């Protein structure tokens, strides 16, 4: 099929996704007798169609909300493809978050799938079709010879009927999406960031009618629609937090093994990952296991240092559920089981800042006010300790901010199907937005006293503390989804003692 420039785009979704070349080292027999034999004598497979999964109804409602913003438009939302890790090996596939949010297809989604939503100008009705590479027959050579998508290599793919039943959505083969792409015009939008090759094919078909700004608006709207979570999303995040608590407890129980290893931080990472894989899909982000002065490095993910008794270890980790919703929790633990006096002082100050943020968070409050409440505590305490060249009040002025030397990050970010969810939302709806029931975000103040910071007294240098909880806005305030994970210094010490007894 030709686009409006005379280019053939009908097979754009199949030819661009061809498996990476391995013919130079292939040992597959070329003989016709082999092909005939390997394709024969297979038992019949029952095409059992499952009932619709729980999230299917929620995903359908989300599609309705999105389509209402774009009457008369065709919206193309790709899942994206597998990304190369090294030569012909890939990173584990994770569908684009917007695709999973709109389909309910999460950890089990097929690479290179495409969701197409269409609505009429004068109707509330919409059509949605999910295109994906359906199961290949055993009479084809794909199932044994294609290491990227073949059944012998990666397992059986589902049928069109199975996915249609599972997700309660119309399905079609991926080859059929070529005609959709080829017919793209000024009324077609694409989520550009999800699949570069498919986006290029859509652009070629649209030609001069391509509206890149409208594509960007689609990405923005998909972020903003996720700011308020539905009941399914909140339930999944509760489950992710519960698994994360168990992961932290696994780490505490393993502390003797961890401290005995020269790269104990790696053992922390591995112990937590085992829980994440056992109960969920994976971790929601790279685990931070930062012991001693490494805790002063905000995104310490090398995790290659020892875990030394007497130090603190800052663990920032979250289990990602099969639905792809993730927790994001930080606890700072005394490796020996008890805080020293300076460690306890810093820890309880951070908790005081977190409690101040909790106290102001409620519907009608600006999101940035949560951060401001935590910063007021940080400024006051660091001024009291003589760390600031100005008063706390002067530091809190816009042209001051000296206290931020010891906490340069924000106090909160939205959380959901991405650890930093809704990132493309406009500032007026995110940082300057008003809290609404159903919003889920973190509260995570910290204090980080670098080991070579000459503004800090010796007894505080090298101490880094962060306490992070996940909260959901209710009708009257916020509920901490992570309230069951000990927070106060006394609770943390008792928690460690109990788990190690």
Secondary structure, DSSP 8 states (H G I E B T S, - for coil): -B-TTS-B-TTHHHHTT-----GGG------HHHHHHHTSS------------THHHHHHHHHHHHHHTSTT-EEEEE-----EEETTEE------HHHHHHH---TT--TT-EEEEEE-TT-S-EEEEEEE-----TTSSHHHH-TTT-HHHH-----HHHHHHHHTSEEEEGGGHHHHHHT--TTEEE-GGG-HHHHHHHHHHHGGG--HHHHHHHHHHHHHTTSS--HHHHHHHHHHHHHHHHHHHHHHHTHHHHHHSTTHHHHHHHHHHHHHHHHSSEESS--EEEEGGGGGSTT-----S---TTSEEEEEE-EE-TTS-B--EEEEEETTSS--HHHHHHHHHHHHHHHHHHHH-STTSBHHHHHHHHHHHHHHHHHHTT--SS-HHHHHSTT--GGGGG--S-S--B-SSSSSTTTTS-TTTTTT-B--TT-EEEE--EEE--TT-TTS-GGGTT-EEE-BEEEEE-SSSEEETTTTS--SHHHHHHHHHHHH-
